[in-house]
């Protein structure tokens, strides 16, 4: 195909930042350190409230079995630092530790459920994944239940192994230390929960994680490089030549991850073209095509490769979906502006963090939409989430703040920062997106402003946004 034989040979595919792989010197045979699907599975499991605590419980159970076996083969009667009581005293100590820790574990579960309910009602239901993945909560629950399991297993060994007087002294001493450590961990957990339910902590955590993913997914600043190929031209040529084969998802859900390198590995050695129609964060149903392929051989192999590269789940994830962080902050701001809560200060806090994220996005170059693999035998065009889609967060909040000049003014101030960032990078199209959003928000707010002072203040904020995005001399 002549279209593919142009000067595109200069283009070298860049490794997507989410794939941890390395390539040998010949450029062939990528060795996957953490496969894409395995990475997605690990990320989902890490956000589960039962997986990490379960692993901790298993670790404590293994520790109990190992220490009891060690007690069987060593004599610690003369060591002063270990437990010195008889079997009855050992059972008493272990029983007290087990009963206390299972009670505290129940209290911890109750506190966690209260925090989750509060997060659902006051912030956003999409924040539950963040709370489920809180490491302090997971480690606390795992430690309490693990210490309980440890004590029960050690208690079974007292007076066993054919010796009615056998006391696993080292194991009982370790149980005492674990009980003291669990008590200290309870204090840490209570302090952590008191911070966890503060809106300032919640919004700061979301913003910090979103900014970190922005830096990982978009490492290059705008203007640092230009894409050699036009995705529109490629698609027009492909569709003019023949109709594509659609690839449908096996189930509905949210796209969590799209691994282009995995797609290339799955189709290594085959020639063809692929258009990935979805990006992380999109919701797909069973009739929504994930991709369109133009295979030069069997289409079934392409379908398997696409389905293996696209991860679909019941909820969104921040790993490749920066817009999910914006969604959480937007939901929190909208919930704060609802008549039932009426907390504009929280909304302004969320807008401040949205500004920080959008300014970072305005400065960063998108990843290439066109990538070539296997010496240009395979070409992939992937959908990219544009800056205009990210700015929808501001427009959504703007629909609910028309009657609040203070919050509307903060929205315009945030857009002013975005306009300045886009101008610094020479991103004229993004400047236009910011100007349009500011004009829409200001128009609604000025029309519903209650006094002339608010109207004048909003008009000045809008003028500042438009001036920041204007080209010099215009």
VEXVEX-824332 format. One record per residue (C-alpha): residue number from 1; residue in three letters; chain; x negated, y negated, z negated. Coordinates in nm, 3 decimals, decimal comma. Each point is the difference from the previous one (the first is absolute). Example, Ala and Ser with C-alpha at 12.3 -4.5 7.8 and 13.67 -1.06 7.14 Angstrom:
REM residues 2
RODO   num   residu   chaine      east     north        up
RODO     1      ALA        A    -1,230     0,450    -0,780
RODO     2      SER        A    -0,137    -0,344     0,066
This chain:
REM residues 474
RODO   num   residu   chaine      east     north        up
RODO     1      UNK        A     0,000     0,000     0,000
RODO     2      UNK        A    -0,162    -0,323     0,118
RODO     3      UNK        A     0,141    -0,205    -0,281
RODO     4      UNK        A    -0,203     0,197    -0,250
RODO     5      UNK        A    -0,322    -0,040     0,195
RODO     6      UNK        A    -0,049    -0,370    -0,059
RODO     7      UNK        A    -0,264    -0,167    -0,212
RODO     8      UNK        A     0,165     0,146    -0,310
RODO     9      UNK        A    -0,298     0,234    -0,035
RODO    10      UNK        A    -0,159    -0,271    -0,214
RODO    11      UNK        A     0,265     0,061    -0,266
RODO    12      UNK        A    -0,110     0,220    -0,285
RODO    13      UNK        A     0,264     0,135    -0,239
RODO    14      UNK        A    -0,040    -0,131    -0,350
RODO    15      UNK        A     0,057     0,234    -0,289
RODO    16      UNK        A     0,316    -0,086    -0,187
RODO    17      UNK        A    -0,084    -0,092    -0,360
RODO    18      UNK        A     0,243     0,245    -0,153
RODO    19      UNK        A    -0,175     0,312     0,132
RODO    20      UNK        A    -0,297     0,125    -0,197
RODO    21      UNK        A    -0,205     0,182     0,259
RODO    22      UNK        A    -0,349     0,004     0,137
RODO    23      UNK        A    -0,130     0,075     0,347
RODO    24      UNK        A    -0,314     0,188     0,095
RODO    25      UNK        A    -0,269    -0,157     0,219
RODO    26      UNK        A     0,143     0,141     0,319
RODO    27      UNK        A     0,329    -0,177    -0,066
RODO    28      UNK        A     0,192     0,326    -0,001
RODO    29      UNK        A     0,174     0,202    -0,262
RODO    30      UNK        A     0,117    -0,234    -0,272
RODO    31      UNK        A    -0,037     0,161    -0,340
RODO    32      UNK        A     0,294    -0,099    -0,212
RODO    33      UNK        A    -0,090    -0,079    -0,359
RODO    34      UNK        A     0,361    -0,043    -0,100
RODO    35      UNK        A     0,251     0,097     0,268
RODO    36      UNK        A     0,283    -0,239     0,070
RODO    37      UNK        A     0,281     0,228    -0,108
RODO    38      UNK        A    -0,194     0,112    -0,306
RODO    39      UNK        A    -0,063    -0,365    -0,089
RODO    40      UNK        A     0,370    -0,082     0,034
RODO    41      UNK        A     0,088     0,301    -0,215
RODO    42      UNK        A    -0,250    -0,099    -0,269
RODO    43      UNK        A     0,130    -0,357    -0,004
RODO    44      UNK        A     0,358     0,118    -0,039
RODO    45      UNK        A    -0,096     0,243    -0,276
RODO    46      UNK        A    -0,193    -0,271    -0,183
RODO    47      UNK        A     0,320    -0,207    -0,017
RODO    48      UNK        A     0,188     0,289    -0,161
RODO    49      UNK        A     0,062    -0,018    -0,373
RODO    50      UNK        A    -0,049     0,374    -0,044
RODO    51      UNK        A    -0,306     0,096     0,206
RODO    52      UNK        A    -0,286    -0,170    -0,184
RODO    53      UNK        A     0,151     0,069    -0,347
RODO    54      UNK        A     0,042     0,363     0,108
RODO    55      UNK        A    -0,366     0,021     0,099
RODO    56      UNK        A    -0,101    -0,149    -0,336
RODO    57      UNK        A     0,213     0,258    -0,184
RODO    58      UNK        A    -0,163     0,279     0,201
RODO    59      UNK        A    -0,344    -0,141    -0,086
RODO    60      UNK        A     0,081    -0,006    -0,372
RODO    61      UNK        A     0,134     0,356     0,017
RODO    62      UNK        A    -0,320     0,116     0,168
RODO    63      UNK        A    -0,201    -0,184    -0,267
RODO    64      UNK        A     0,191     0,183    -0,275
RODO    65      UNK        A    -0,063     0,341     0,156
RODO    66      UNK        A    -0,366    -0,077     0,059
RODO    67      UNK        A    -0,067    -0,130    -0,352
RODO    68      UNK        A     0,176     0,298    -0,160
RODO    69      UNK        A    -0,220     0,235     0,203
RODO    70      UNK        A    -0,303    -0,199    -0,111
RODO    71      UNK        A     0,112     0,028    -0,364
RODO    72      UNK        A     0,013     0,378     0,039
RODO    73      UNK        A    -0,368     0,021     0,092
RODO    74      UNK        A    -0,162    -0,256    -0,228
RODO    75      UNK        A    -0,012    -0,035    -0,378
RODO    76      UNK        A     0,073    -0,353    -0,122
RODO    77      UNK        A     0,069     0,077    -0,367
RODO    78      UNK        A    -0,310    -0,192    -0,109
RODO    79      UNK        A     0,067    -0,307     0,214
RODO    80      UNK        A     0,144    -0,283    -0,209
RODO    81      UNK        A     0,162    -0,204     0,279
RODO    82      UNK        A     0,246     0,269     0,107
RODO    83      UNK        A     0,319     0,113    -0,170
RODO    84      UNK        A    -0,078     0,185    -0,327
RODO    85      UNK        A     0,347     0,122    -0,106
RODO    86      UNK        A     0,154     0,346     0,022
RODO    87      UNK        A     0,259     0,130     0,244
RODO    88      UNK        A     0,297    -0,146    -0,187
RODO    89      UNK        A    -0,158    -0,346    -0,008
RODO    90      UNK        A    -0,084     0,026     0,370
RODO    91      UNK        A     0,359     0,083     0,089
RODO    92      UNK        A     0,122    -0,293    -0,209
RODO    93      UNK        A    -0,234    -0,245     0,172
RODO    94      UNK        A     0,087     0,126     0,346
RODO    95      UNK        A     0,373     0,004    -0,078
RODO    96      UNK        A    -0,007    -0,361    -0,120
RODO    97      UNK        A    -0,191    -0,112     0,310
RODO    98      UNK        A     0,232     0,189     0,239
RODO    99      UNK        A     0,325    -0,122    -0,160
RODO   100      UNK        A    -0,123    -0,359    -0,022
RODO   101      UNK        A    -0,123    -0,015     0,357
RODO   102      UNK        A     0,312     0,150     0,156
RODO   103      UNK        A     0,206    -0,259    -0,190
RODO   104      UNK        A    -0,224    -0,282     0,120
RODO   105      UNK        A     0,016     0,140     0,355
RODO   106      UNK        A     0,380    -0,024    -0,016
RODO   107      UNK        A    -0,031    -0,360    -0,119
RODO   108      UNK        A    -0,235    -0,076     0,287
RODO   109      UNK        A     0,245     0,145     0,252
RODO   110      UNK        A     0,278    -0,214    -0,150
RODO   111      UNK        A    -0,209    -0,318     0,020
RODO   112      UNK        A    -0,096     0,083     0,359
RODO   113      UNK        A     0,365     0,046     0,099
RODO   114      UNK        A     0,089    -0,335    -0,156
RODO   115      UNK        A    -0,278    -0,168     0,198
RODO   116      UNK        A     0,120     0,165     0,322
RODO   117      UNK        A     0,356    -0,111    -0,065
RODO   118      UNK        A    -0,119    -0,354    -0,064
RODO   119      UNK        A    -0,207     0,003     0,318
RODO   120      UNK        A     0,303     0,122     0,198
RODO   121      UNK        A     0,241    -0,259    -0,137
RODO   122      UNK        A    -0,221    -0,312    -0,022
RODO   123      UNK        A    -0,267     0,041     0,265
RODO   124      UNK        A     0,065     0,240     0,286
RODO   125      UNK        A     0,075     0,371     0,044
RODO   126      UNK        A    -0,298     0,012     0,236
RODO   127      UNK        A    -0,226    -0,067    -0,299
RODO   128      UNK        A     0,078     0,339    -0,155
RODO   129      UNK        A    -0,273     0,162     0,209
RODO   130      UNK        A    -0,251    -0,240    -0,153
RODO   131      UNK        A     0,114     0,079    -0,353
RODO   132      UNK        A    -0,003     0,375     0,068
RODO   133      UNK        A    -0,359    -0,033     0,116
RODO   134      UNK        A    -0,120    -0,195    -0,304
RODO   135      UNK        A    -0,309     0,185    -0,118
RODO   136      UNK        A     0,024    -0,097    -0,367
RODO   137      UNK        A     0,352     0,141    -0,021
RODO   138      UNK        A    -0,099     0,319     0,181
RODO   139      UNK        A    -0,308     0,057    -0,216
RODO   140      UNK        A     0,193    -0,075    -0,320
RODO   141      UNK        A     0,278     0,248     0,074
RODO   142      UNK        A    -0,250     0,262     0,115
RODO   143      UNK        A    -0,216    -0,043    -0,311
RODO   144      UNK        A     0,290     0,031    -0,243
RODO   145      UNK        A     0,150     0,309     0,164
RODO   146      UNK        A    -0,349     0,142     0,059
RODO   147      UNK        A    -0,096    -0,035    -0,366
RODO   148      UNK        A     0,325     0,174    -0,094
RODO   149      UNK        A    -0,079     0,288     0,238
RODO   150      UNK        A    -0,358     0,015    -0,130
RODO   151      UNK        A     0,117     0,027    -0,362
RODO   152      UNK        A     0,253     0,274     0,079
RODO   153      UNK        A    -0,258     0,209     0,188
RODO   154      UNK        A    -0,259    -0,035    -0,277
RODO   155      UNK        A     0,262     0,083    -0,265
RODO   156      UNK        A     0,067     0,331     0,174
RODO   157      UNK        A    -0,365     0,093    -0,039
RODO   158      UNK        A    -0,013    -0,047    -0,379
RODO   159      UNK        A    -0,025     0,342    -0,161
RODO   160      UNK        A    -0,004     0,186     0,334
RODO   161      UNK        A    -0,266     0,195     0,193
RODO   162      UNK        A     0,019     0,287    -0,250
RODO   163      UNK        A    -0,118    -0,218    -0,287
RODO   164      UNK        A     0,268    -0,123    -0,239
RODO   165      UNK        A    -0,241    -0,255    -0,139
RODO   166      UNK        A    -0,112    -0,142     0,338
RODO   167      UNK        A     0,015    -0,380     0,006
RODO   168      UNK        A    -0,106    -0,184     0,318
RODO   169      UNK        A    -0,172    -0,275    -0,193
RODO   170      UNK        A    -0,139    -0,194     0,296
RODO   171      UNK        A     0,337     0,010     0,177
RODO   172      UNK        A     0,182    -0,129    -0,310
RODO   173      UNK        A    -0,256    -0,278    -0,042
RODO   174      UNK        A     0,046    -0,104     0,363
RODO   175      UNK        A     0,380     0,004    -0,053
RODO   176      UNK        A    -0,045    -0,246    -0,286
RODO   177      UNK        A    -0,208    -0,227     0,223
RODO   178      UNK        A     0,260     0,023     0,278
RODO   179      UNK        A     0,273    -0,096    -0,248
RODO   180      UNK        A    -0,195    -0,307    -0,111
RODO   181      UNK        A    -0,068    -0,092     0,363
RODO   182      UNK        A     0,368     0,040     0,088
RODO   183      UNK        A     0,094    -0,237    -0,282
RODO   184      UNK        A    -0,243    -0,260     0,133
RODO   185      UNK        A     0,138     0,054     0,352
RODO   186      UNK        A     0,352    -0,069    -0,129
RODO   187      UNK        A    -0,111    -0,347    -0,111
RODO   188      UNK        A    -0,158    -0,061     0,341
RODO   189      UNK        A     0,317     0,118     0,173
RODO   190      UNK        A     0,226    -0,230    -0,204
RODO   191      UNK        A    -0,222    -0,297     0,080
RODO   192      UNK        A    -0,006     0,099     0,368
RODO   193      UNK        A     0,379     0,032     0,018
RODO   194      UNK        A     0,042    -0,346    -0,155
RODO   195      UNK        A    -0,203    -0,135     0,293
RODO   196      UNK        A     0,155     0,232     0,256
RODO   197      UNK        A     0,347    -0,152    -0,035
RODO   198      UNK        A    -0,120    -0,360     0,034
RODO   199      UNK        A     0,094    -0,144     0,337
RODO   200      UNK        A    -0,336    -0,179     0,028
RODO   201      UNK        A    -0,181     0,333    -0,036
RODO   202      UNK        A     0,231     0,177     0,245
RODO   203      UNK        A    -0,032    -0,261     0,273
RODO   204      UNK        A    -0,376    -0,037    -0,050
RODO   205      UNK        A    -0,047     0,376     0,032
RODO   206      UNK        A     0,201     0,015     0,322
RODO   207      UNK        A    -0,189    -0,295     0,147
RODO   208      UNK        A    -0,339     0,139    -0,098
RODO   209      UNK        A     0,070     0,339     0,158
RODO   210      UNK        A     0,146    -0,159     0,313
RODO   211      UNK        A    -0,300    -0,229     0,046
RODO   212      UNK        A    -0,233     0,296    -0,042
RODO   213      UNK        A     0,185     0,196     0,271
RODO   214      UNK        A    -0,001    -0,309     0,224
RODO   215      UNK        A    -0,379    -0,018    -0,023
RODO   216      UNK        A    -0,028     0,372     0,075
RODO   217      UNK        A     0,241     0,009     0,294
RODO   218      UNK        A    -0,097    -0,335     0,156
RODO   219      UNK        A    -0,372    -0,047    -0,072
RODO   220      UNK        A    -0,068    -0,244     0,288
RODO   221      UNK        A     0,088    -0,367    -0,004
RODO   222      UNK        A     0,212    -0,141     0,279
RODO   223      UNK        A    -0,212    -0,102     0,296
RODO   224      UNK        A    -0,290     0,233    -0,093
RODO   225      UNK        A     0,073     0,215     0,305
RODO   226      UNK        A     0,249     0,032     0,281
RODO   227      UNK        A     0,181     0,305     0,127
RODO   228      UNK        A    -0,111     0,087     0,352
RODO   229      UNK        A     0,322     0,159     0,119
RODO   230      UNK        A     0,360    -0,107     0,017
RODO   231      UNK        A     0,243     0,251    -0,143
RODO   232      UNK        A     0,283    -0,154     0,202
RODO   233      UNK        A    -0,184     0,052     0,328
RODO   234      UNK        A    -0,078     0,361    -0,085
RODO   235      UNK        A     0,358     0,080    -0,096
RODO   236      UNK        A     0,136    -0,163     0,314
RODO   237      UNK        A    -0,234     0,203     0,218
RODO   238      UNK        A     0,071     0,328    -0,180
RODO   239      UNK        A     0,376    -0,040     0,013
RODO   240      UNK        A    -0,012    -0,102     0,365
RODO   241      UNK        A    -0,186     0,319     0,082
RODO   242      UNK        A     0,237     0,244    -0,175
RODO   243      UNK        A     0,235     0,043    -0,296
RODO   244      UNK        A    -0,154     0,092    -0,338
RODO   245      UNK        A     0,080     0,292    -0,230
RODO   246      UNK        A     0,149    -0,125    -0,332
RODO   247      UNK        A    -0,112     0,152    -0,331
RODO   248      UNK        A     0,278     0,006    -0,261
RODO   249      UNK        A    -0,055     0,032    -0,377
RODO   250      UNK        A     0,105     0,321    -0,176
RODO   251      UNK        A     0,186    -0,191    -0,275
RODO   252      UNK        A     0,100    -0,356    -0,089
RODO   253      UNK        A    -0,210    -0,209    -0,235
RODO   254      UNK        A    -0,265    -0,268    -0,027
RODO   255      UNK        A    -0,322     0,016     0,196
RODO   256      UNK        A    -0,273     0,003    -0,265
RODO   257      UNK        A    -0,305     0,056     0,215
RODO   258      UNK        A    -0,110     0,004     0,365
RODO   259      UNK        A    -0,338     0,164     0,059
RODO   260      UNK        A    -0,126    -0,081     0,349
RODO   261      UNK        A    -0,329     0,182    -0,054
RODO   262      UNK        A     0,195     0,308    -0,108
RODO   263      UNK        A     0,208    -0,025     0,317
RODO   264      UNK        A    -0,318    -0,012     0,205
RODO   265      UNK        A    -0,146     0,301    -0,180
RODO   266      UNK        A     0,323     0,194     0,048
RODO   267      UNK        A    -0,011    -0,061     0,376
RODO   268      UNK        A    -0,375     0,023     0,053
RODO   269      UNK        A    -0,085     0,098     0,354
RODO   270      UNK        A     0,342    -0,085     0,146
RODO   271      UNK        A     0,075    -0,290     0,232
RODO   272      UNK        A     0,301    -0,227    -0,034
RODO   273      UNK        A     0,145    -0,315    -0,152
RODO   274      UNK        A     0,192    -0,060    -0,324
RODO   275      UNK        A     0,207    -0,295    -0,119
RODO   276      UNK        A     0,060     0,010    -0,376
RODO   277      UNK        A     0,331    -0,185    -0,043
RODO   278      UNK        A    -0,003    -0,020    -0,380
RODO   279      UNK        A    -0,231    -0,136    -0,265
RODO   280      UNK        A    -0,022     0,061    -0,378
RODO   281      UNK        A     0,308    -0,138    -0,172
RODO   282      UNK        A     0,246     0,064     0,283
RODO   283      UNK        A     0,308     0,212    -0,069
RODO   284      UNK        A     0,071     0,269     0,259
RODO   285      UNK        A     0,297     0,227     0,053
RODO   286      UNK        A     0,004     0,329     0,185
RODO   287      UNK        A     0,089    -0,174     0,327
RODO   288      UNK        A    -0,264    -0,273    -0,033
RODO   289      UNK        A    -0,307     0,082     0,215
RODO   290      UNK        A    -0,329    -0,007    -0,187
RODO   291      UNK        A    -0,199    -0,018     0,321
RODO   292      UNK        A     0,014     0,032     0,376
RODO   293      UNK        A    -0,258     0,217     0,175
RODO   294      UNK        A    -0,112     0,038     0,359
RODO   295      UNK        A    -0,163     0,343    -0,015
RODO   296      UNK        A    -0,190     0,144     0,293
RODO   297      UNK        A     0,046     0,348    -0,151
RODO   298      UNK        A     0,243     0,162    -0,248
RODO   299      UNK        A     0,218    -0,251    -0,188
RODO   300      UNK        A     0,046     0,233    -0,298
RODO   301      UNK        A    -0,363    -0,042    -0,106
RODO   302      UNK        A     0,041    -0,375     0,007
RODO   303      UNK        A     0,312     0,023    -0,215
RODO   304      UNK        A    -0,184     0,203    -0,265
RODO   305      UNK        A    -0,291    -0,244     0,000
RODO   306      UNK        A     0,228    -0,304    -0,044
RODO   307      UNK        A     0,198     0,163    -0,281
RODO   308      UNK        A    -0,325     0,097    -0,169
RODO   309      UNK        A    -0,128    -0,358     0,016
RODO   310      UNK        A     0,316    -0,174    -0,125
RODO   311      UNK        A     0,100     0,050    -0,364
RODO   312      UNK        A     0,370    -0,045    -0,081
RODO   313      UNK        A     0,123    -0,015    -0,361
RODO   314      UNK        A     0,301    -0,113    -0,198
RODO   315      UNK        A    -0,164    -0,322    -0,120
RODO   316      UNK        A    -0,251    -0,256     0,116
RODO   317      UNK        A    -0,361    -0,010    -0,113
RODO   318      UNK        A    -0,254    -0,283    -0,015
RODO   319      UNK        A    -0,294     0,198     0,139
RODO   320      UNK        A     0,052    -0,110     0,363
RODO   321      UNK        A     0,304    -0,223    -0,050
RODO   322      UNK        A    -0,095    -0,350    -0,115
RODO   323      UNK        A     0,355    -0,112     0,068
RODO   324      UNK        A     0,116     0,226    -0,284
RODO   325      UNK        A    -0,183    -0,221    -0,248
RODO   326      UNK        A     0,173    -0,304     0,149
RODO   327      UNK        A     0,331     0,187    -0,025
RODO   328      UNK        A    -0,046     0,065    -0,372
RODO   329      UNK        A    -0,084    -0,363    -0,076
RODO   330      UNK        A     0,290    -0,120     0,214
RODO   331      UNK        A     0,245     0,233    -0,174
RODO   332      UNK        A    -0,119    -0,123    -0,341
RODO   333      UNK        A     0,044    -0,362     0,108
RODO   334      UNK        A     0,349     0,064     0,138
RODO   335      UNK        A     0,102     0,189    -0,313
RODO   336      UNK        A    -0,125    -0,292    -0,212
RODO   337      UNK        A     0,209    -0,244     0,205
RODO   338      UNK        A     0,320     0,203    -0,040
RODO   339      UNK        A     0,276    -0,158    -0,216
RODO   340      UNK        A    -0,027     0,285    -0,251
RODO   341      UNK        A    -0,367    -0,073    -0,079
RODO   342      UNK        A    -0,048    -0,362     0,118
RODO   343      UNK        A    -0,376    -0,018    -0,056
RODO   344      UNK        A    -0,150    -0,238     0,258
RODO   345      UNK        A    -0,335    -0,002    -0,183
RODO   346      UNK        A    -0,048     0,369     0,084
RODO   347      UNK        A     0,095    -0,073     0,360
RODO   348      UNK        A    -0,265    -0,274     0,017
RODO   349      UNK        A    -0,258     0,242    -0,143
RODO   350      UNK        A     0,083     0,252     0,272
RODO   351      UNK        A    -0,022    -0,272     0,266
RODO   352      UNK        A    -0,347    -0,091    -0,125
RODO   353      UNK        A    -0,122     0,357     0,047
RODO   354      UNK        A     0,176     0,024     0,336
RODO   355      UNK        A    -0,193    -0,308     0,104
RODO   356      UNK        A    -0,330     0,161    -0,097
RODO   357      UNK        A     0,078     0,312     0,205
RODO   358      UNK        A     0,136    -0,184     0,305
RODO   359      UNK        A    -0,298    -0,236     0,007
RODO   360      UNK        A    -0,227     0,306     0,005
RODO   361      UNK        A     0,206     0,158     0,278
RODO   362      UNK        A    -0,002    -0,324     0,201
RODO   363      UNK        A    -0,380     0,007    -0,001
RODO   364      UNK        A    -0,043     0,366     0,096
RODO   365      UNK        A    -0,013     0,147     0,349
RODO   366      UNK        A     0,236     0,288     0,077
RODO   367      UNK        A    -0,140     0,342     0,076
RODO   368      UNK        A    -0,028     0,080     0,374
RODO   369      UNK        A     0,329     0,111     0,152
RODO   370      UNK        A    -0,181     0,197     0,272
RODO   371      UNK        A    -0,249     0,275    -0,080
RODO   372      UNK        A    -0,176     0,250     0,224
RODO   373      UNK        A    -0,140     0,341    -0,094
RODO   374      UNK        A    -0,195     0,284     0,162
RODO   375      UNK        A    -0,174    -0,210     0,264
RODO   376      UNK        A     0,325    -0,177     0,093
RODO   377      UNK        A     0,193     0,317     0,075
RODO   378      UNK        A     0,247    -0,090    -0,274
RODO   379      UNK        A     0,145    -0,349    -0,055
RODO   380      UNK        A     0,213    -0,097    -0,300
RODO   381      UNK        A     0,208    -0,316    -0,035
RODO   382      UNK        A     0,121    -0,052    -0,358
RODO   383      UNK        A     0,267    -0,236    -0,124
RODO   384      UNK        A    -0,134    -0,276    -0,222
RODO   385      UNK        A     0,197    -0,191    -0,264
RODO   386      UNK        A    -0,026    -0,364     0,098
RODO   387      UNK        A    -0,049    -0,304    -0,219
RODO   388      UNK        A     0,357    -0,109     0,078
RODO   389      UNK        A     0,128     0,317    -0,170
RODO   390      UNK        A    -0,205    -0,077    -0,309
RODO   391      UNK        A     0,141    -0,355    -0,012
RODO   392      UNK        A     0,352     0,143    -0,017
RODO   393      UNK        A    -0,059     0,023    -0,376
RODO   394      UNK        A     0,005    -0,378    -0,027
RODO   395      UNK        A     0,310    -0,032     0,218
RODO   396      UNK        A     0,190     0,253    -0,212
RODO   397      UNK        A    -0,073    -0,194    -0,317
RODO   398      UNK        A     0,087    -0,323     0,181
RODO   399      UNK        A     0,354     0,120     0,064
RODO   400      UNK        A     0,064     0,011    -0,375
RODO   401      UNK        A    -0,174    -0,317    -0,117
RODO   402      UNK        A     0,173    -0,261     0,212
RODO   403      UNK        A     0,160    -0,145    -0,313
RODO   404      UNK        A    -0,321    -0,003    -0,207
RODO   405      UNK        A    -0,230    -0,275     0,123
RODO   406      UNK        A    -0,284     0,108    -0,230
RODO   407      UNK        A    -0,019     0,357     0,130
RODO   408      UNK        A     0,053    -0,115     0,359
RODO   409      UNK        A    -0,285    -0,248    -0,044
RODO   410      UNK        A    -0,228     0,277    -0,126
RODO   411      UNK        A     0,088     0,206     0,307
RODO   412      UNK        A    -0,099    -0,289     0,224
RODO   413      UNK        A    -0,321    -0,048    -0,198
RODO   414      UNK        A    -0,083     0,368     0,055
RODO   415      UNK        A     0,065    -0,035     0,373
RODO   416      UNK        A    -0,223    -0,307     0,000
RODO   417      UNK        A    -0,285     0,216    -0,124
RODO   418      UNK        A     0,073     0,258     0,273
RODO   419      UNK        A     0,001    -0,273     0,265
RODO   420      UNK        A    -0,338    -0,127    -0,117
RODO   421      UNK        A    -0,144     0,353     0,008
RODO   422      UNK        A     0,133     0,064     0,349
RODO   423      UNK        A    -0,142    -0,330     0,122
RODO   424      UNK        A    -0,344     0,074    -0,146
RODO   425      UNK        A    -0,011     0,325     0,199
RODO   426      UNK        A     0,145    -0,145     0,320
RODO   427      UNK        A     0,305     0,228    -0,015
RODO   428      UNK        A     0,242    -0,227     0,187
RODO   429      UNK        A     0,271     0,264     0,031
RODO   430      UNK        A     0,000     0,053    -0,375
RODO   431      UNK        A     0,019    -0,375    -0,051
RODO   432      UNK        A     0,317     0,001     0,209
RODO   433      UNK        A     0,147     0,278    -0,215
RODO   434      UNK        A    -0,071    -0,197    -0,318
RODO   435      UNK        A     0,141    -0,323     0,145
RODO   436      UNK        A     0,322     0,174     0,107
RODO   437      UNK        A     0,044     0,160    -0,343
RODO   438      UNK        A    -0,063    -0,330    -0,178
RODO   439      UNK        A     0,246    -0,185     0,224
RODO   440      UNK        A     0,272     0,258    -0,067
RODO   441      UNK        A    -0,050     0,002    -0,377
RODO   442      UNK        A    -0,026    -0,379    -0,027
RODO   443      UNK        A     0,306    -0,058     0,218
RODO   444      UNK        A     0,221     0,213    -0,223
RODO   445      UNK        A    -0,144    -0,142    -0,321
RODO   446      UNK        A     0,027    -0,365     0,108
RODO   447      UNK        A     0,361     0,051     0,109
RODO   448      UNK        A     0,094     0,135    -0,344
RODO   449      UNK        A    -0,222    -0,223    -0,213
RODO   450      UNK        A     0,193    -0,171    -0,279
RODO   451      UNK        A    -0,171    -0,342     0,011
RODO   452      UNK        A    -0,212    -0,223     0,218
RODO   453      UNK        A    -0,318     0,064    -0,201
RODO   454      UNK        A     0,015     0,372     0,070
RODO   455      UNK        A     0,071    -0,060     0,370
RODO   456      UNK        A    -0,295    -0,235     0,031
RODO   457      UNK        A    -0,229     0,241    -0,186
RODO   458      UNK        A     0,097     0,290     0,224
RODO   459      UNK        A    -0,041    -0,212     0,313
RODO   460      UNK        A    -0,352    -0,094    -0,111
RODO   461      UNK        A    -0,088     0,366    -0,060
RODO   462      UNK        A     0,126     0,092     0,348
RODO   463      UNK        A    -0,200    -0,284     0,157
RODO   464      UNK        A    -0,313     0,126    -0,177
RODO   465      UNK        A     0,051     0,351     0,142
RODO   466      UNK        A     0,050    -0,129     0,355
RODO   467      UNK        A    -0,300    -0,232    -0,031
RODO   468      UNK        A    -0,223     0,282    -0,129
RODO   469      UNK        A     0,090     0,214     0,300
RODO   470      UNK        A    -0,034    -0,278     0,257
RODO   471      UNK        A    -0,301    -0,002     0,227
RODO   472      UNK        A    -0,245    -0,292    -0,039
RODO   473      UNK        A     0,107    -0,294     0,215
RODO   474      UNK        A     0,347     0,140     0,068
